[in-house]
Amino acid sequence: MASSCFLLPLLVLATSTAAVATMESQMARAPAPGPSSSAAVSFLHASCAAVEPADTCYNLLLPYADSFHGSLARVARTSAGLAAGQQHALSDELARLKLRGTGAGRVPDMILADCFNLVQSSDMFANETLGRLDNLVAGMKSKKDFESQKFLAQDWLSASGSGLVDWLDWFHGAGDTAASSPMVREVMAGCTSVFPYMEVALGLTNNIQF
């Protein structure tokens, strides 16, 4: 799973401008939070019951429960939109931190640079993933097309989540100097906070049926 995050096409450099231009419009499709009916809450609870961590899934998506209308694809799309927004914010934060360096030596600085590059590259494909989930919400005419769109969405969510775990492992393995660096701790906190969003979105997407 972790290796897939290194397979993001280098063509991202050619498409990054268009991707950034459409990113916020794609993410903005998440419905506005509002009060939820008991039926909507029950559906969300059932949807999250099969996802780890279930409590995180439920708490993140409860404000949007009335917008799902019994569609698991809508639940997954909203969750992925939240995850993409969190990753985009992390990418911006890593860009800022990268300019300052970790102050913990060459290896932690290299890890930070690699982390930023991979998060930024993954971020460029977020809008495509949200578009694929939009297609699942709208409904696919053939099972083949459904499976293709679902697989590509799963692949991005899986790669993005496993990449966060990899960077945490690398920082942990960089030694005590890295562990004591406030900058490194800030990066690790950012990766840790985004991971549950990816994990929940992937779990929900896995459960969408044709």
Short mmCIF file of the C-alpha atoms (twelve columns), coordinates in Angstrom:
data_MODEL
# 
_entry.id   MODEL 
# 
loop_
_atom_site.group_PDB 
_atom_site.id 
_atom_site.type_symbol 
_atom_site.label_atom_id 
_atom_site.label_alt_id 
_atom_site.label_comp_id 
_atom_site.label_asym_id 
_atom_site.label_seq_id 
_atom_site.Cartn_x 
_atom_site.Cartn_y 
_atom_site.Cartn_z 
_atom_site.pdbx_PDB_model_num 
ATOM 1   C CA . MET A 1   0.000   0.000  0.000   1 
ATOM 2   C CA . ALA A 2   2.746   2.419  0.991   1 
ATOM 3   C CA . SER A 3   4.571   1.944  -2.317  1 
ATOM 4   C CA . SER A 4   1.593   3.197  -4.301  1 
ATOM 5   C CA . CYS A 5   2.111   6.740  -3.048  1 
ATOM 6   C CA . PHE A 6   5.441   6.798  -4.911  1 
ATOM 7   C CA . LEU A 7   3.735   5.967  -8.211  1 
ATOM 8   C CA . LEU A 8   1.955   9.321  -8.626  1 
ATOM 9   C CA . PRO A 9   2.646   10.423 -12.210 1 
ATOM 10  C CA . LEU A 10  5.326   12.990 -12.817 1 
ATOM 11  C CA . LEU A 11  2.887   14.648 -15.190 1 
ATOM 12  C CA . VAL A 12  1.429   16.359 -12.123 1 
ATOM 13  C CA . LEU A 13  3.837   19.194 -12.816 1 
ATOM 14  C CA . ALA A 14  2.118   19.823 -16.122 1 
ATOM 15  C CA . THR A 15  -1.384  19.662 -14.691 1 
ATOM 16  C CA . SER A 16  -0.911  21.280 -11.303 1 
ATOM 17  C CA . THR A 17  -2.138  24.730 -12.358 1 
ATOM 18  C CA . ALA A 18  -5.486  23.424 -13.578 1 
ATOM 19  C CA . ALA A 19  -5.837  21.163 -10.569 1 
ATOM 20  C CA . VAL A 20  -5.293  23.980 -8.108  1 
ATOM 21  C CA . ALA A 21  -7.752  26.177 -9.965  1 
ATOM 22  C CA . THR A 22  -10.530 23.611 -9.569  1 
ATOM 23  C CA . MET A 23  -9.601  22.235 -6.145  1 
ATOM 24  C CA . GLU A 24  -11.676 24.571 -4.024  1 
ATOM 25  C CA . SER A 25  -14.744 24.324 -6.263  1 
ATOM 26  C CA . GLN A 26  -14.615 20.532 -5.978  1 
ATOM 27  C CA . MET A 27  -14.218 20.606 -2.206  1 
ATOM 28  C CA . ALA A 28  -16.927 23.222 -1.826  1 
ATOM 29  C CA . ARG A 29  -19.548 20.699 -2.891  1 
ATOM 30  C CA . ALA A 30  -19.744 19.314 0.639   1 
ATOM 31  C CA . PRO A 31  -23.152 20.312 2.011   1 
ATOM 32  C CA . ALA A 32  -23.487 22.945 4.698   1 
ATOM 33  C CA . PRO A 33  -23.860 21.494 8.210   1 
ATOM 34  C CA . GLY A 34  -27.334 21.570 9.707   1 
ATOM 35  C CA . PRO A 35  -29.643 19.825 12.177  1 
ATOM 36  C CA . SER A 36  -30.203 16.136 11.461  1 
ATOM 37  C CA . SER A 37  -33.336 13.974 11.580  1 
ATOM 38  C CA . SER A 38  -33.389 10.731 13.544  1 
ATOM 39  C CA . ALA A 39  -33.604 8.676  10.324  1 
ATOM 40  C CA . ALA A 40  -30.592 10.472 8.869   1 
ATOM 41  C CA . VAL A 41  -28.624 9.957  12.062  1 
ATOM 42  C CA . SER A 42  -29.532 6.263  12.113  1 
ATOM 43  C CA . PHE A 43  -28.349 5.863  8.512   1 
ATOM 44  C CA . LEU A 44  -25.069 7.595  9.281   1 
ATOM 45  C CA . HIS A 45  -24.579 5.437  12.353  1 
ATOM 46  C CA . ALA A 46  -25.103 2.292  10.266  1 
ATOM 47  C CA . SER A 47  -22.763 3.580  7.549   1 
ATOM 48  C CA . CYS A 48  -19.993 4.303  10.043  1 
ATOM 49  C CA . ALA A 49  -20.449 1.057  11.983  1 
ATOM 50  C CA . ALA A 50  -18.484 -0.832 9.327   1 
ATOM 51  C CA . VAL A 51  -15.672 1.745  9.237   1 
ATOM 52  C CA . GLU A 52  -12.633 2.098  11.475  1 
ATOM 53  C CA . PRO A 53  -12.589 4.210  13.530  1 
ATOM 54  C CA . ALA A 54  -16.399 4.230  13.652  1 
ATOM 55  C CA . ASP A 55  -16.668 6.957  16.287  1 
ATOM 56  C CA . THR A 56  -14.446 9.282  14.278  1 
ATOM 57  C CA . CYS A 57  -16.521 8.633  11.163  1 
ATOM 58  C CA . TYR A 58  -19.751 9.402  12.985  1 
ATOM 59  C CA . ASN A 59  -18.476 12.539 14.704  1 
ATOM 60  C CA . LEU A 60  -16.930 13.990 11.541  1 
ATOM 61  C CA . LEU A 61  -20.017 13.458 9.401   1 
ATOM 62  C CA . LEU A 62  -22.882 14.024 11.835  1 
ATOM 63  C CA . PRO A 63  -23.256 17.714 10.856  1 
ATOM 64  C CA . TYR A 64  -23.939 16.592 7.271   1 
ATOM 65  C CA . ALA A 65  -26.244 13.645 8.029   1 
ATOM 66  C CA . ASP A 66  -29.381 15.123 6.465   1 
ATOM 67  C CA . SER A 67  -27.663 15.523 3.096   1 
ATOM 68  C CA . PHE A 68  -26.968 11.826 2.489   1 
ATOM 69  C CA . HIS A 69  -30.534 10.677 1.683   1 
ATOM 70  C CA . GLY A 70  -29.689 7.023  2.226   1 
ATOM 71  C CA . SER A 71  -26.751 7.064  -0.203  1 
ATOM 72  C CA . LEU A 72  -23.467 5.610  1.025   1 
ATOM 73  C CA . ALA A 73  -21.759 7.164  -1.987  1 
ATOM 74  C CA . ARG A 74  -22.833 10.585 -0.708  1 
ATOM 75  C CA . VAL A 75  -21.409 9.763  2.715   1 
ATOM 76  C CA . ALA A 76  -18.099 8.726  1.154   1 
ATOM 77  C CA . ARG A 77  -18.014 11.806 -1.105  1 
ATOM 78  C CA . THR A 78  -18.546 14.183 1.794   1 
ATOM 79  C CA . SER A 79  -15.938 12.359 3.865   1 
ATOM 80  C CA . ALA A 80  -13.428 12.478 1.014   1 
ATOM 81  C CA . GLY A 81  -14.096 16.192 0.560   1 
ATOM 82  C CA . LEU A 82  -13.261 16.782 4.202   1 
ATOM 83  C CA . ALA A 83  -10.124 14.635 3.877   1 
ATOM 84  C CA . ALA A 84  -8.999  16.497 0.762   1 
ATOM 85  C CA . GLY A 85  -9.501  19.814 2.523   1 
ATOM 86  C CA . GLN A 86  -7.388  18.661 5.447   1 
ATOM 87  C CA . GLN A 87  -4.652  17.427 3.134   1 
ATOM 88  C CA . HIS A 88  -4.667  20.701 1.195   1 
ATOM 89  C CA . ALA A 89  -4.224  22.634 4.443   1 
ATOM 90  C CA . LEU A 90  -1.380  20.288 5.434   1 
ATOM 91  C CA . SER A 91  0.309   20.880 2.085   1 
ATOM 92  C CA . ASP A 92  0.201   24.634 2.658   1 
ATOM 93  C CA . GLU A 93  1.570   24.218 6.179   1 
ATOM 94  C CA . LEU A 94  4.397   21.937 5.030   1 
ATOM 95  C CA . ALA A 95  5.364   24.477 2.365   1 
ATOM 96  C CA . ARG A 96  5.738   27.088 5.088   1 
ATOM 97  C CA . LEU A 97  7.696   24.787 7.401   1 
ATOM 98  C CA . LYS A 98  9.964   23.555 4.601   1 
ATOM 99  C CA . LEU A 99  11.277  27.073 4.058   1 
ATOM 100 C CA . ARG A 100 12.400  27.242 7.687   1 
ATOM 101 C CA . GLY A 101 13.788  23.723 8.030   1 
ATOM 102 C CA . THR A 102 13.487  21.445 11.041  1 
ATOM 103 C CA . GLY A 103 16.575  22.679 12.865  1 
ATOM 104 C CA . ALA A 104 17.329  19.028 13.627  1 
ATOM 105 C CA . GLY A 105 19.874  18.250 10.935  1 
ATOM 106 C CA . ARG A 106 20.137  17.031 7.359   1 
ATOM 107 C CA . VAL A 107 18.117  13.809 7.645   1 
ATOM 108 C CA . PRO A 108 15.006  15.374 9.222   1 
ATOM 109 C CA . ASP A 109 15.209  18.204 6.674   1 
ATOM 110 C CA . MET A 110 15.311  15.636 3.862   1 
ATOM 111 C CA . ILE A 111 12.315  13.814 5.333   1 
ATOM 112 C CA . LEU A 112 10.397  17.078 5.592   1 
ATOM 113 C CA . ALA A 113 11.201  17.949 1.972   1 
ATOM 114 C CA . ASP A 114 10.123  14.497 0.800   1 
ATOM 115 C CA . CYS A 115 6.975   14.688 2.886   1 
ATOM 116 C CA . PHE A 116 6.089   18.055 1.372   1 
ATOM 117 C CA . ASN A 117 6.752   16.908 -2.193  1 
ATOM 118 C CA . LEU A 118 4.593   13.820 -1.849  1 
ATOM 119 C CA . VAL A 119 1.744   15.601 -0.062  1 
ATOM 120 C CA . GLN A 120 1.780   18.330 -2.684  1 
ATOM 121 C CA . SER A 121 1.775   15.769 -5.511  1 
ATOM 122 C CA . SER A 122 -1.063  13.824 -3.921  1 
ATOM 123 C CA . ASP A 123 -2.963  17.054 -3.342  1 
ATOM 124 C CA . MET A 124 -2.953  17.720 -7.076  1 
ATOM 125 C CA . PHE A 125 -5.027  14.578 -7.658  1 
ATOM 126 C CA . ALA A 126 -7.593  15.253 -4.945  1 
ATOM 127 C CA . ASN A 127 -9.988  17.027 -7.286  1 
ATOM 128 C CA . GLU A 128 -9.915  14.077 -9.684  1 
ATOM 129 C CA . THR A 129 -10.749 11.709 -6.850  1 
ATOM 130 C CA . LEU A 130 -13.651 13.865 -5.724  1 
ATOM 131 C CA . GLY A 131 -14.893 13.903 -9.304  1 
ATOM 132 C CA . ARG A 132 -14.815 10.110 -9.394  1 
ATOM 133 C CA . LEU A 133 -16.855 9.964  -6.215  1 
ATOM 134 C CA . ASP A 134 -19.275 12.475 -7.725  1 
ATOM 135 C CA . ASN A 135 -19.720 9.969  -10.557 1 
ATOM 136 C CA . LEU A 136 -20.526 7.231  -8.044  1 
ATOM 137 C CA . VAL A 137 -23.071 9.511  -6.382  1 
ATOM 138 C CA . ALA A 138 -24.711 10.211 -9.741  1 
ATOM 139 C CA . GLY A 139 -24.765 6.494  -10.551 1 
ATOM 140 C CA . MET A 140 -22.810 4.507  -13.138 1 
ATOM 141 C CA . LYS A 141 -24.564 2.690  -15.983 1 
ATOM 142 C CA . SER A 142 -22.160 -0.243 -16.075 1 
ATOM 143 C CA . LYS A 143 -20.516 -2.245 -13.333 1 
ATOM 144 C CA . LYS A 144 -17.190 -2.005 -15.160 1 
ATOM 145 C CA . ASP A 145 -17.288 1.790  -15.097 1 
ATOM 146 C CA . PHE A 146 -18.410 1.728  -11.474 1 
ATOM 147 C CA . GLU A 147 -15.534 -0.526 -10.446 1 
ATOM 148 C CA . SER A 148 -13.025 1.610  -12.354 1 
ATOM 149 C CA . GLN A 149 -14.144 4.853  -10.703 1 
ATOM 150 C CA . LYS A 150 -14.283 3.238  -7.281  1 
ATOM 151 C CA . PHE A 151 -10.827 1.649  -7.636  1 
ATOM 152 C CA . LEU A 152 -9.183  4.924  -8.640  1 
ATOM 153 C CA . ALA A 153 -10.790 6.728  -5.707  1 
ATOM 154 C CA . GLN A 154 -9.669  3.954  -3.359  1 
ATOM 155 C CA . ASP A 155 -6.143  4.090  -4.747  1 
ATOM 156 C CA . TRP A 156 -5.744  7.810  -4.058  1 
ATOM 157 C CA . LEU A 157 -7.211  7.601  -0.552  1 
ATOM 158 C CA . SER A 158 -5.087  4.567  0.291   1 
ATOM 159 C CA . ALA A 159 -1.865  6.087  -1.053  1 
ATOM 160 C CA . SER A 160 -2.487  9.395  0.688   1 
ATOM 161 C CA . GLY A 161 -3.189  7.729  4.023   1 
ATOM 162 C CA . SER A 162 -0.290  5.285  3.878   1 
ATOM 163 C CA . GLY A 163 2.053   8.114  2.924   1 
ATOM 164 C CA . LEU A 164 1.184   9.917  6.147   1 
ATOM 165 C CA . VAL A 165 2.019   6.782  8.139   1 
ATOM 166 C CA . ASP A 166 5.331   6.406  6.296   1 
ATOM 167 C CA . TRP A 167 6.420   9.946  7.122   1 
ATOM 168 C CA . LEU A 168 5.547   9.463  10.780  1 
ATOM 169 C CA . ASP A 169 7.670   6.306  10.823  1 
ATOM 170 C CA . TRP A 170 10.570  8.094  9.143   1 
ATOM 171 C CA . PHE A 171 10.524  10.942 11.625  1 
ATOM 172 C CA . HIS A 172 10.325  8.491  14.527  1 
ATOM 173 C CA . GLY A 173 13.368  6.720  13.107  1 
ATOM 174 C CA . ALA A 174 15.378  9.911  12.633  1 
ATOM 175 C CA . GLY A 175 16.678  9.921  16.207  1 
ATOM 176 C CA . ASP A 176 16.270  11.866 19.423  1 
ATOM 177 C CA . THR A 177 17.360  15.179 17.912  1 
ATOM 178 C CA . ALA A 178 14.534  15.016 15.401  1 
ATOM 179 C CA . ALA A 179 12.059  13.899 18.044  1 
ATOM 180 C CA . SER A 180 12.922  16.908 20.203  1 
ATOM 181 C CA . SER A 181 12.550  19.428 17.369  1 
ATOM 182 C CA . PRO A 182 9.411   21.596 17.714  1 
ATOM 183 C CA . MET A 183 9.251   21.777 13.916  1 
ATOM 184 C CA . VAL A 184 9.316   17.996 13.544  1 
ATOM 185 C CA . ARG A 185 6.667   17.631 16.216  1 
ATOM 186 C CA . GLU A 186 4.507   20.140 14.350  1 
ATOM 187 C CA . VAL A 187 4.844   18.186 11.109  1 
ATOM 188 C CA . MET A 188 4.073   14.918 12.870  1 
ATOM 189 C CA . ALA A 189 1.016   16.443 14.525  1 
ATOM 190 C CA . GLY A 190 -0.222  17.589 11.127  1 
ATOM 191 C CA . CYS A 191 0.196   14.146 9.571   1 
ATOM 192 C CA . THR A 192 -1.451  12.521 12.578  1 
ATOM 193 C CA . SER A 193 -4.461  14.827 12.407  1 
ATOM 194 C CA . VAL A 194 -5.078  14.264 8.682   1 
ATOM 195 C CA . PHE A 195 -4.733  10.466 8.716   1 
ATOM 196 C CA . PRO A 196 -8.142  9.683  10.339  1 
ATOM 197 C CA . TYR A 197 -9.900  11.695 7.636   1 
ATOM 198 C CA . MET A 198 -8.243  9.580  4.946   1 
ATOM 199 C CA . GLU A 199 -8.882  6.365  6.863   1 
ATOM 200 C CA . VAL A 200 -12.597 7.085  7.260   1 
ATOM 201 C CA . ALA A 201 -13.045 8.188  3.639   1 
ATOM 202 C CA . LEU A 202 -11.300 5.049  2.383   1 
ATOM 203 C CA . GLY A 203 -13.386 2.784  4.599   1 
ATOM 204 C CA . LEU A 204 -16.615 4.346  3.376   1 
ATOM 205 C CA . THR A 205 -15.521 4.184  -0.264  1 
ATOM 206 C CA . ASN A 206 -14.618 0.514  0.137   1 
ATOM 207 C CA . ASN A 207 -18.205 -0.200 1.168   1 
ATOM 208 C CA . ILE A 208 -19.953 1.452  -1.797  1 
ATOM 209 C CA . GLN A 209 -21.821 -1.156 -3.842  1 
ATOM 210 C CA . PHE A 210 -22.948 -1.081 -7.486  1 
# 
